Amino acid sequence: MDNFMTTKEAAELWNISVRQVQNHCKNGRIKGVLKVGTNYLIPKDAIKPTYTYIYVNK
């Protein structure tokens, strides 16, 4: 498992919250993620996903 990092390690590396990393994993925004039980393992060479929130004022 040397080629993988935890959600906590990814959050620290990418300067985002652990919950954001979990959401990116859940929504398939990170390539090569493995789910082990309730935990995600993220490849160390994974690229930080971009997320754009579009607000529509109605």
mmCIF file of the N, C-alpha and C atoms, coordinates in Angstrom:
data_MODEL
# 
_entry.id   MODEL 
# 
loop_
_atom_site.group_PDB 
_atom_site.id 
_atom_site.type_symbol 
_atom_site.label_atom_id 
_atom_site.label_alt_id 
_atom_site.label_comp_id 
_atom_site.label_asym_id 
_atom_site.label_entity_id 
_atom_site.label_seq_id 
_atom_site.pdbx_PDB_ins_code 
_atom_site.Cartn_x 
_atom_site.Cartn_y 
_atom_site.Cartn_z 
_atom_site.occupancy 
_atom_site.B_iso_or_equiv 
_atom_site.pdbx_formal_charge 
_atom_site.auth_seq_id 
_atom_site.auth_comp_id 
_atom_site.auth_asym_id 
_atom_site.auth_atom_id 
_atom_site.pdbx_PDB_model_num 
ATOM 1   N N  . MET A 1 1  ? 0.815   -1.205 0.000   1.00 0.00 ? 1  MET A N  1 
ATOM 2   C CA . MET A 1 1  ? 0.000   0.000  0.000   1.00 0.00 ? 1  MET A CA 1 
ATOM 3   C C  . MET A 1 1  ? 0.857   1.268  0.000   1.00 0.00 ? 1  MET A C  1 
ATOM 4   N N  . ASP A 1 2  ? 2.099   1.119  -0.425  1.00 0.00 ? 2  ASP A N  1 
ATOM 5   C CA . ASP A 1 2  ? 3.003   2.267  -0.457  1.00 0.00 ? 2  ASP A CA 1 
ATOM 6   C C  . ASP A 1 2  ? 2.603   3.301  -1.502  1.00 0.00 ? 2  ASP A C  1 
ATOM 7   N N  . ASN A 1 3  ? 1.821   2.897  -2.486  1.00 0.00 ? 3  ASN A N  1 
ATOM 8   C CA . ASN A 1 3  ? 1.450   3.808  -3.560  1.00 0.00 ? 3  ASN A CA 1 
ATOM 9   C C  . ASN A 1 3  ? 0.161   4.571  -3.275  1.00 0.00 ? 3  ASN A C  1 
ATOM 10  N N  . PHE A 1 4  ? -0.375  4.419  -2.070  1.00 0.00 ? 4  PHE A N  1 
ATOM 11  C CA . PHE A 1 4  ? -1.645  5.059  -1.731  1.00 0.00 ? 4  PHE A CA 1 
ATOM 12  C C  . PHE A 1 4  ? -1.504  5.946  -0.508  1.00 0.00 ? 4  PHE A C  1 
ATOM 13  N N  . MET A 1 5  ? -2.413  6.917  -0.410  1.00 0.00 ? 5  MET A N  1 
ATOM 14  C CA . MET A 1 5  ? -2.475  7.779  0.769   1.00 0.00 ? 5  MET A CA 1 
ATOM 15  C C  . MET A 1 5  ? -3.907  7.778  1.294   1.00 0.00 ? 5  MET A C  1 
ATOM 16  N N  . THR A 1 6  ? -4.046  8.163  2.537   1.00 0.00 ? 6  THR A N  1 
ATOM 17  C CA . THR A 1 6  ? -5.367  8.232  3.162   1.00 0.00 ? 6  THR A CA 1 
ATOM 18  C C  . THR A 1 6  ? -6.051  9.545  2.797   1.00 0.00 ? 6  THR A C  1 
ATOM 19  N N  . THR A 1 7  ? -7.322  9.656  3.144   1.00 0.00 ? 7  THR A N  1 
ATOM 20  C CA . THR A 1 7  ? -8.035  10.908 2.885   1.00 0.00 ? 7  THR A CA 1 
ATOM 21  C C  . THR A 1 7  ? -7.433  12.046 3.709   1.00 0.00 ? 7  THR A C  1 
ATOM 22  N N  . LYS A 1 8  ? -6.960  11.729 4.900   1.00 0.00 ? 8  LYS A N  1 
ATOM 23  C CA . LYS A 1 8  ? -6.335  12.765 5.739   1.00 0.00 ? 8  LYS A CA 1 
ATOM 24  C C  . LYS A 1 8  ? -5.045  13.278 5.103   1.00 0.00 ? 8  LYS A C  1 
ATOM 25  N N  . GLU A 1 9  ? -4.235  12.362 4.592   1.00 0.00 ? 9  GLU A N  1 
ATOM 26  C CA . GLU A 1 9  ? -2.991  12.765 3.928   1.00 0.00 ? 9  GLU A CA 1 
ATOM 27  C C  . GLU A 1 9  ? -3.273  13.585 2.671   1.00 0.00 ? 9  GLU A C  1 
ATOM 28  N N  . ALA A 1 10 ? -4.284  13.179 1.897   1.00 0.00 ? 10 ALA A N  1 
ATOM 29  C CA . ALA A 1 10 ? -4.648  13.919 0.689   1.00 0.00 ? 10 ALA A CA 1 
ATOM 30  C C  . ALA A 1 10 ? -5.164  15.309 1.045   1.00 0.00 ? 10 ALA A C  1 
ATOM 31  N N  . ALA A 1 11 ? -5.946  15.404 2.102   1.00 0.00 ? 11 ALA A N  1 
ATOM 32  C CA . ALA A 1 11 ? -6.485  16.696 2.537   1.00 0.00 ? 11 ALA A CA 1 
ATOM 33  C C  . ALA A 1 11 ? -5.357  17.653 2.916   1.00 0.00 ? 11 ALA A C  1 
ATOM 34  N N  . GLU A 1 12 ? -4.357  17.140 3.631   1.00 0.00 ? 12 GLU A N  1 
ATOM 35  C CA . GLU A 1 12 ? -3.218  17.978 4.010   1.00 0.00 ? 12 GLU A CA 1 
ATOM 36  C C  . GLU A 1 12 ? -2.406  18.387 2.786   1.00 0.00 ? 12 GLU A C  1 
ATOM 37  N N  . LEU A 1 13 ? -2.204  17.458 1.857   1.00 0.00 ? 13 LEU A N  1 
ATOM 38  C CA . LEU A 1 13 ? -1.438  17.737 0.646   1.00 0.00 ? 13 LEU A CA 1 
ATOM 39  C C  . LEU A 1 13 ? -2.131  18.777 -0.234  1.00 0.00 ? 13 LEU A C  1 
ATOM 40  N N  . TRP A 1 14 ? -3.443  18.652 -0.378  1.00 0.00 ? 14 TRP A N  1 
ATOM 41  C CA . TRP A 1 14 ? -4.202  19.525 -1.273  1.00 0.00 ? 14 TRP A CA 1 
ATOM 42  C C  . TRP A 1 14 ? -4.786  20.748 -0.572  1.00 0.00 ? 14 TRP A C  1 
ATOM 43  N N  . ASN A 1 15 ? -4.576  20.846 0.734   1.00 0.00 ? 15 ASN A N  1 
ATOM 44  C CA . ASN A 1 15 ? -5.061  21.987 1.520   1.00 0.00 ? 15 ASN A CA 1 
ATOM 45  C C  . ASN A 1 15 ? -6.585  22.147 1.448   1.00 0.00 ? 15 ASN A C  1 
ATOM 46  N N  . ILE A 1 16 ? -7.285  21.017 1.595   1.00 0.00 ? 16 ILE A N  1 
ATOM 47  C CA . ILE A 1 16 ? -8.747  21.019 1.672   1.00 0.00 ? 16 ILE A CA 1 
ATOM 48  C C  . ILE A 1 16 ? -9.143  20.125 2.848   1.00 0.00 ? 16 ILE A C  1 
ATOM 49  N N  . SER A 1 17 ? -10.422 20.099 3.178   1.00 0.00 ? 17 SER A N  1 
ATOM 50  C CA . SER A 1 17 ? -10.862 19.295 4.318   1.00 0.00 ? 17 SER A CA 1 
ATOM 51  C C  . SER A 1 17 ? -10.952 17.810 3.946   1.00 0.00 ? 17 SER A C  1 
ATOM 52  N N  . VAL A 1 18 ? -10.911 16.977 4.970   1.00 0.00 ? 18 VAL A N  1 
ATOM 53  C CA . VAL A 1 18 ? -11.048 15.535 4.780   1.00 0.00 ? 18 VAL A CA 1 
ATOM 54  C C  . VAL A 1 18 ? -12.404 15.224 4.148   1.00 0.00 ? 18 VAL A C  1 
ATOM 55  N N  . ARG A 1 19 ? -13.428 15.930 4.602   1.00 0.00 ? 19 ARG A N  1 
ATOM 56  C CA . ARG A 1 19 ? -14.779 15.708 4.066   1.00 0.00 ? 19 ARG A CA 1 
ATOM 57  C C  . ARG A 1 19 ? -14.846 16.024 2.572   1.00 0.00 ? 19 ARG A C  1 
ATOM 58  N N  . GLN A 1 20 ? -14.145 17.061 2.138   1.00 0.00 ? 20 GLN A N  1 
ATOM 59  C CA . GLN A 1 20 ? -14.118 17.384 0.710   1.00 0.00 ? 20 GLN A CA 1 
ATOM 60  C C  . GLN A 1 20 ? -13.441 16.269 -0.079  1.00 0.00 ? 20 GLN A C  1 
ATOM 61  N N  . VAL A 1 21 ? -12.363 15.724 0.459   1.00 0.00 ? 21 VAL A N  1 
ATOM 62  C CA . VAL A 1 21 ? -11.681 14.610 -0.204  1.00 0.00 ? 21 VAL A CA 1 
ATOM 63  C C  . VAL A 1 21 ? -12.617 13.409 -0.295  1.00 0.00 ? 21 VAL A C  1 
ATOM 64  N N  . GLN A 1 22 ? -13.334 13.115 0.792   1.00 0.00 ? 22 GLN A N  1 
ATOM 65  C CA . GLN A 1 22 ? -14.284 11.999 0.789   1.00 0.00 ? 22 GLN A CA 1 
ATOM 66  C C  . GLN A 1 22 ? -15.366 12.216 -0.267  1.00 0.00 ? 22 GLN A C  1 
ATOM 67  N N  . ASN A 1 23 ? -15.865 13.433 -0.391  1.00 0.00 ? 23 ASN A N  1 
ATOM 68  C CA . ASN A 1 23 ? -16.891 13.730 -1.400  1.00 0.00 ? 23 ASN A CA 1 
ATOM 69  C C  . ASN A 1 23 ? -16.341 13.572 -2.810  1.00 0.00 ? 23 ASN A C  1 
ATOM 70  N N  . HIS A 1 24 ? -15.105 14.005 -3.032  1.00 0.00 ? 24 HIS A N  1 
ATOM 71  C CA . HIS A 1 24 ? -14.486 13.834 -4.348  1.00 0.00 ? 24 HIS A CA 1 
ATOM 72  C C  . HIS A 1 24 ? -14.365 12.347 -4.684  1.00 0.00 ? 24 HIS A C  1 
ATOM 73  N N  . CYS A 1 25 ? -13.973 11.543 -3.699  1.00 0.00 ? 25 CYS A N  1 
ATOM 74  C CA . CYS A 1 25 ? -13.869 10.091 -3.912  1.00 0.00 ? 25 CYS A CA 1 
ATOM 75  C C  . CYS A 1 25 ? -15.232 9.493  -4.218  1.00 0.00 ? 25 CYS A C  1 
ATOM 76  N N  . LYS A 1 26 ? -16.209 9.857  -3.428  1.00 0.00 ? 26 LYS A N  1 
ATOM 77  C CA . LYS A 1 26 ? -17.569 9.322  -3.576  1.00 0.00 ? 26 LYS A CA 1 
ATOM 78  C C  . LYS A 1 26 ? -18.164 9.657  -4.941  1.00 0.00 ? 26 LYS A C  1 
ATOM 79  N N  . ASN A 1 27 ? -17.871 10.857 -5.435  1.00 0.00 ? 27 ASN A N  1 
ATOM 80  C CA . ASN A 1 27 ? -18.443 11.314 -6.702  1.00 0.00 ? 27 ASN A CA 1 
ATOM 81  C C  . ASN A 1 27 ? -17.571 10.997 -7.912  1.00 0.00 ? 27 ASN A C  1 
ATOM 82  N N  . GLY A 1 28 ? -16.501 10.226 -7.715  1.00 0.00 ? 28 GLY A N  1 
ATOM 83  C CA . GLY A 1 28 ? -15.682 9.757  -8.828  1.00 0.00 ? 28 GLY A CA 1 
ATOM 84  C C  . GLY A 1 28 ? -14.797 10.821 -9.454  1.00 0.00 ? 28 GLY A C  1 
ATOM 85  N N  . ARG A 1 29 ? -14.440 11.838 -8.712  1.00 0.00 ? 29 ARG A N  1 
ATOM 86  C CA . ARG A 1 29 ? -13.609 12.921 -9.252  1.00 0.00 ? 29 ARG A CA 1 
ATOM 87  C C  . ARG A 1 29 ? -12.116 12.639 -9.143  1.00 0.00 ? 29 ARG A C  1 
ATOM 88  N N  . ILE A 1 30 ? -11.743 11.551 -8.438  1.00 0.00 ? 30 ILE A N  1 
ATOM 89  C CA . ILE A 1 30 ? -10.339 11.182 -8.287  1.00 0.00 ? 30 ILE A CA 1 
ATOM 90  C C  . ILE A 1 30 ? -10.163 9.808  -8.923  1.00 0.00 ? 30 ILE A C  1 
ATOM 91  N N  . LYS A 1 31 ? -9.223  9.699  -9.848  1.00 0.00 ? 31 LYS A N  1 
ATOM 92  C CA . LYS A 1 31 ? -8.994  8.445  -10.570 1.00 0.00 ? 31 LYS A CA 1 
ATOM 93  C C  . LYS A 1 31 ? -8.189  7.459  -9.729  1.00 0.00 ? 31 LYS A C  1 
ATOM 94  N N  . GLY A 1 32 ? -8.562  6.197  -9.801  1.00 0.00 ? 32 GLY A N  1 
ATOM 95  C CA . GLY A 1 32 ? -7.798  5.132  -9.164  1.00 0.00 ? 32 GLY A CA 1 
ATOM 96  C C  . GLY A 1 32 ? -8.047  4.923  -7.690  1.00 0.00 ? 32 GLY A C  1 
ATOM 97  N N  . VAL A 1 33 ? -9.122  5.484  -7.163  1.00 0.00 ? 33 VAL A N  1 
ATOM 98  C CA . VAL A 1 33 ? -9.430  5.366  -5.733  1.00 0.00 ? 33 VAL A CA 1 
ATOM 99  C C  . VAL A 1 33 ? -9.900  3.945  -5.417  1.00 0.00 ? 33 VAL A C  1 
ATOM 100 N N  . LEU A 1 34 ? -9.432  3.418  -4.296  1.00 0.00 ? 34 LEU A N  1 
ATOM 101 C CA . LEU A 1 34 ? -9.903  2.122  -3.803  1.00 0.00 ? 34 LEU A CA 1 
ATOM 102 C C  . LEU A 1 34 ? -10.698 2.358  -2.533  1.00 0.00 ? 34 LEU A C  1 
ATOM 103 N N  . LYS A 1 35 ? -11.816 1.683  -2.412  1.00 0.00 ? 35 LYS A N  1 
ATOM 104 C CA . LYS A 1 35 ? -12.605 1.771  -1.193  1.00 0.00 ? 35 LYS A CA 1 
ATOM 105 C C  . LYS A 1 35 ? -12.396 0.486  -0.404  1.00 0.00 ? 35 LYS A C  1 
ATOM 106 N N  . VAL A 1 36 ? -11.896 0.641  0.810   1.00 0.00 ? 36 VAL A N  1 
ATOM 107 C CA . VAL A 1 36 ? -11.655 -0.500 1.701   1.00 0.00 ? 36 VAL A CA 1 
ATOM 108 C C  . VAL A 1 36 ? -12.533 -0.295 2.917   1.00 0.00 ? 36 VAL A C  1 
ATOM 109 N N  . GLY A 1 37 ? -13.602 -1.068 2.980   1.00 0.00 ? 37 GLY A N  1 
ATOM 110 C CA . GLY A 1 37 ? -14.577 -0.873 4.058   1.00 0.00 ? 37 GLY A CA 1 
ATOM 111 C C  . GLY A 1 37 ? -15.234 0.487  3.902   1.00 0.00 ? 37 GLY A C  1 
ATOM 112 N N  . THR A 1 38 ? -15.057 1.341  4.889   1.00 0.00 ? 38 THR A N  1 
ATOM 113 C CA . THR A 1 38 ? -15.619 2.696  4.808   1.00 0.00 ? 38 THR A CA 1 
ATOM 114 C C  . THR A 1 38 ? -14.539 3.736  4.490   1.00 0.00 ? 38 THR A C  1 
ATOM 115 N N  . ASN A 1 39 ? -13.321 3.263  4.225   1.00 0.00 ? 39 ASN A N  1 
ATOM 116 C CA . ASN A 1 39 ? -12.197 4.167  3.965   1.00 0.00 ? 39 ASN A CA 1 
ATOM 117 C C  . ASN A 1 39 ? -11.830 4.186  2.490   1.00 0.00 ? 39 ASN A C  1 
ATOM 118 N N  . TYR A 1 40 ? -11.280 5.309  2.062   1.00 0.00 ? 40 TYR A N  1 
ATOM 119 C CA . TYR A 1 40 ? -10.801 5.450  0.688   1.00 0.00 ? 40 TYR A CA 1 
ATOM 120 C C  . TYR A 1 40 ? -9.283  5.471  0.689   1.00 0.00 ? 40 TYR A C  1 
ATOM 121 N N  . LEU A 1 41 ? -8.678  4.803  -0.289  1.00 0.00 ? 41 LEU A N  1 
ATOM 122 C CA . LEU A 1 41 ? -7.246  4.865  -0.519  1.00 0.00 ? 41 LEU A CA 1 
ATOM 123 C C  . LEU A 1 41 ? -7.038  5.560  -1.856  1.00 0.00 ? 41 LEU A C  1 
ATOM 124 N N  . ILE A 1 42 ? -6.241  6.616  -1.831  1.00 0.00 ? 42 ILE A N  1 
ATOM 125 C CA . ILE A 1 42 ? -6.053  7.473  -2.993  1.00 0.00 ? 42 ILE A CA 1 
ATOM 126 C C  . ILE A 1 42 ? -4.629  7.291  -3.511  1.00 0.00 ? 42 ILE A C  1 
ATOM 127 N N  . PRO A 1 43 ? -4.460  7.092  -4.827  1.00 0.00 ? 43 PRO A N  1 
ATOM 128 C CA . PRO A 1 43 ? -3.102  6.965  -5.364  1.00 0.00 ? 43 PRO A CA 1 
ATOM 129 C C  . PRO A 1 43 ? -2.271  8.208  -5.038  1.00 0.00 ? 43 PRO A C  1 
ATOM 130 N N  . LYS A 1 44 ? -0.998  7.994  -4.689  1.00 0.00 ? 44 LYS A N  1 
ATOM 131 C CA . LYS A 1 44 ? -0.139  9.128  -4.324  1.00 0.00 ? 44 LYS A CA 1 
ATOM 132 C C  . LYS A 1 44 ? 0.085   10.084 -5.484  1.00 0.00 ? 44 LYS A C  1 
ATOM 133 N N  . ASP A 1 45 ? -0.041  9.592  -6.712  1.00 0.00 ? 45 ASP A N  1 
ATOM 134 C CA . ASP A 1 45 ? 0.163   10.460 -7.869  1.00 0.00 ? 45 ASP A CA 1 
ATOM 135 C C  . ASP A 1 45 ? -1.143  11.081 -8.383  1.00 0.00 ? 45 ASP A C  1 
ATOM 136 N N  . ALA A 1 46 ? -2.220  10.959 -7.608  1.00 0.00 ? 46 ALA A N  1 
ATOM 137 C CA . ALA A 1 46 ? -3.514  11.533 -8.003  1.00 0.00 ? 46 ALA A CA 1 
ATOM 138 C C  . ALA A 1 46 ? -3.426  13.052 -8.036  1.00 0.00 ? 46 ALA A C  1 
ATOM 139 N N  . ILE A 1 47 ? -4.154  13.620 -8.970  1.00 0.00 ? 47 ILE A N  1 
ATOM 140 C CA . ILE A 1 47 ? -4.197  15.067 -9.134  1.00 0.00 ? 47 ILE A CA 1 
ATOM 141 C C  . ILE A 1 47 ? -5.383  15.616 -8.355  1.00 0.00 ? 47 ILE A C  1 
ATOM 142 N N  . LYS A 1 48 ? -5.166  16.749 -7.690  1.00 0.00 ? 48 LYS A N  1 
ATOM 143 C CA . LYS A 1 48 ? -6.245  17.388 -6.932  1.00 0.00 ? 48 LYS A CA 1 
ATOM 144 C C  . LYS A 1 48 ? -7.393  17.708 -7.884  1.00 0.00 ? 48 LYS A C  1 
ATOM 145 N N  . PRO A 1 49 ? -8.581  17.211 -7.583  1.00 0.00 ? 49 PRO A N  1 
ATOM 146 C CA . PRO A 1 49 ? -9.723  17.479 -8.455  1.00 0.00 ? 49 PRO A CA 1 
ATOM 147 C C  . PRO A 1 49 ? -10.181 18.929 -8.347  1.00 0.00 ? 49 PRO A C  1 
ATOM 148 N N  . THR A 1 50 ? -10.716 19.411 -9.436  1.00 0.00 ? 50 THR A N  1 
ATOM 149 C CA . THR A 1 50 ? -11.288 20.752 -9.424  1.00 0.00 ? 50 THR A CA 1 
ATOM 150 C C  . THR A 1 50 ? -12.787 20.618 -9.287  1.00 0.00 ? 50 THR A C  1 
ATOM 151 N N  . TYR A 1 51 ? -13.355 21.493 -8.537  1.00 0.00 ? 51 TYR A N  1 
ATOM 152 C CA . TYR A 1 51 ? -14.799 21.480 -8.310  1.00 0.00 ? 51 TYR A CA 1 
ATOM 153 C C  . TYR A 1 51 ? -15.302 22.890 -8.502  1.00 0.00 ? 51 TYR A C  1 
ATOM 154 N N  . THR A 1 52 ? -16.257 23.031 -9.385  1.00 0.00 ? 52 THR A N  1 
ATOM 155 C CA . THR A 1 52 ? -16.832 24.340 -9.648  1.00 0.00 ? 52 THR A CA 1 
ATOM 156 C C  . THR A 1 52 ? -18.286 24.325 -9.219  1.00 0.00 ? 52 THR A C  1 
ATOM 157 N N  . TYR A 1 53 ? -18.612 25.224 -8.330  1.00 0.00 ? 53 TYR A N  1 
ATOM 158 C CA . TYR A 1 53 ? -19.991 25.362 -7.891  1.00 0.00 ? 53 TYR A CA 1 
ATOM 159 C C  . TYR A 1 53 ? -20.620 26.478 -8.707  1.00 0.00 ? 53 TYR A C  1 
ATOM 160 N N  . ILE A 1 54 ? -21.718 26.169 -9.338  1.00 0.00 ? 54 ILE A N  1 
ATOM 161 C CA . ILE A 1 54 ? -22.417 27.157 -10.157 1.00 0.00 ? 54 ILE A CA 1 
ATOM 162 C C  . ILE A 1 54 ? -23.699 27.556 -9.437  1.00 0.00 ? 54 ILE A C  1 
ATOM 163 N N  . TYR A 1 55 ? -23.776 28.813 -9.107  1.00 0.00 ? 55 TYR A N  1 
ATOM 164 C CA . TYR A 1 55 ? -24.954 29.329 -8.418  1.00 0.00 ? 55 TYR A CA 1 
ATOM 165 C C  . TYR A 1 55 ? -25.842 30.018 -9.450  1.00 0.00 ? 55 TYR A C  1 
ATOM 166 N N  . VAL A 1 56 ? -27.083 29.577 -9.489  1.00 0.00 ? 56 VAL A N  1 
ATOM 167 C CA . VAL A 1 56 ? -28.041 30.174 -10.424 1.00 0.00 ? 56 VAL A CA 1 
ATOM 168 C C  . VAL A 1 56 ? -29.070 30.935 -9.597  1.00 0.00 ? 56 VAL A C  1 
ATOM 169 N N  . ASN A 1 57 ? -29.140 32.202 -9.807  1.00 0.00 ? 57 ASN A N  1 
ATOM 170 C CA . ASN A 1 57 ? -30.075 33.059 -9.087  1.00 0.00 ? 57 ASN A CA 1 
ATOM 171 C C  . ASN A 1 57 ? -31.401 33.063 -9.843  1.00 0.00 ? 57 ASN A C  1 
ATOM 172 N N  . LYS A 1 58 ? -32.431 32.572 -9.217  1.00 0.00 ? 58 LYS A N  1 
ATOM 173 C CA . LYS A 1 58 ? -33.743 32.507 -9.887  1.00 0.00 ? 58 LYS A CA 1 
ATOM 174 C C  . LYS A 1 58 ? -34.684 33.525 -9.320  1.00 0.00 ? 58 LYS A C  1 
# 
